[in-house]
Amino acid sequence: MTIPLERTRSLIETKEFLESLTYPPSTPRVPAAVRETARQLLRHYPAPLDLQCANRALPDIFGPVPAVIFPAKDKAKQQRGLAKMVEASERLGLYDQELEGVPVRAVAKKVAPVQLPNATTRAAIKTAKSGQVTDTSLDDPSAPKPSCAGNYPQS
């Protein structure tokens, strides 16, 4: 089974292979016809930005493009351009028909961080475990009683 990252890596490595075929010093024994075919295939081969668009549109099919593919100075510019392209195609509904029935990855909800008990809480837990109750408000008759109305069925 091919995972999205493997599919993207395969496309990138295939492009590198085709580029090496077009460079005579690195592959001197390759026939001219093969070089020309590789050059023609590269003419319409997806660029890294195309793969990044594919990843954003279909993350379950195409994986993320490694950052090493893009020069550092161009990365921010490419990401702004990609965001504009995605926004425009969503606004125009360009790929609505193609995406019908394609499963969408659920966005994970942000979970609040767990708060570790402070010294007061730890002391209360320790005394509760020892069986010594220090809170006398339970014995105070004037203390308000908790209401359970509505929580249980009326009999």
N, C-alpha and C positions, 0 to 999 in steps of 0.2 A: 504494500500500500504506500502510495506516495503522499507525503505530507506537504503542506503549502511551502514550507521553507526549502524543501528539496526541489520542488518544481521551479521555484525562482532561481535557486542556485544553478540548476541545470541549464536554464535559459542564459544566465550570465556566463557560465563556462562554455556553452556552445558558441556564444558570440566571440569569446576570447579565442576559441579554436579556429573559427572562421577567419578572424582577423590575422591569426598567425599564418594561415594558409595564403593570405594575400601578400605576405611580406617575404620576398625571395631569400634574403640572407638567413632567416631562421628556418626556412624549409626549402633548400635549394633543389631537391629532387622532385618537387611537385610539378606535374605538367601544367602548361599554361591554361589549358581548358578548365582544369580544376580550380586554378586561381581565379579565373574569370567567373566561374559559377559561384565561388565563395563571395566574390565582390558583389555579384548581383543579388545574392541572398542577404548580404549585409545592408544593402540599400534600403530594404523594407523591414529590417529586423527591429524589434522593439527596443527603444532606448531605456536606460535606467529610470527615467522619469515616467515612461509608459508603464513599466513594471510597478512603480510606486503607486500610480493611479489604479492599476489593476488590484494591488493589495488593498487600497482603501475601499474600492468598490466591491471586491469579492475576497475578503480576508480568509474565507474557508478554502479558497482555491489557490491564491497566490500569497506567498509569505512576504515579509518585509525585505526591502532591499538593503544589503549591508552598507553602512556609512562609508566604507573605504572606496566604494564605487564612485562617489561624488567628491570632487575637490572641495576642501573646507570652505573656500571663499564663495563657492556657488551654492552651497547647501541651503543657506537661508533664503536666497533668491528663488531657488527651485521649490522650496516648501511653500513660499508665498504664492508662487505661480500655480502650484498644485492645489492649494486651498481655494484659489480663485476658480480653477477649472472644475473642481468638484462642486463648488457652490453654484456655478453657472449651469452645470449639467443637472444638478438636483432641481434648481429653479425652473429649468426648461423641461424637466422630465424626460431627458434624452434616453435614458436606459431603463425606464419603467417597465416596458414590455419584456426586455431581456432579463430583468431581475425578478419577474413574477415567478413564484414558486421556489426561488433560491432561499435556502435557510439563512437567517440572519443571526449573527453572533450576539448573544445577550450581553449588555453592558453590565459589568459587575457594580453593585451598589457599594458606596463607600461606607465602611463600618467604623463606628466611633472607637477610638482606642480604649483598651481596657484600663481602668484606673486602678492602680495598685493601692492597697489599703495603707493609710497613713498611720502614725503612731497611735492616735486616739482609737481608730478602728481596730487596730491590732490588740490594743489593751482591752477593748470591749469584747472581742472574740475570745481572748484568753480568759477573762473572768466568766464569760458565758460557759466556756468549756469546763471551768473548775466548779461550776454550780453555785457560785457566789453572786447573787443578784445585787447590784449596787444602785439600781434605779428604783427609788421608792415612790415614783409617781403612780405606779400600778396600785399601790395601797391607798392612795389619796382618793376619798369619796367625792371630792369636788372637781376632780379632773374630768374633762369631757370624755365620754365613752365613744368608741368608734362606732359608726353607723354601718350596718350591714343591710339596710333596706334595699331591696331590688336585686341583691346578689343571690338570694335563695328564693325558690318558689314558695308562695303563700300556701299554707295548708289549712 
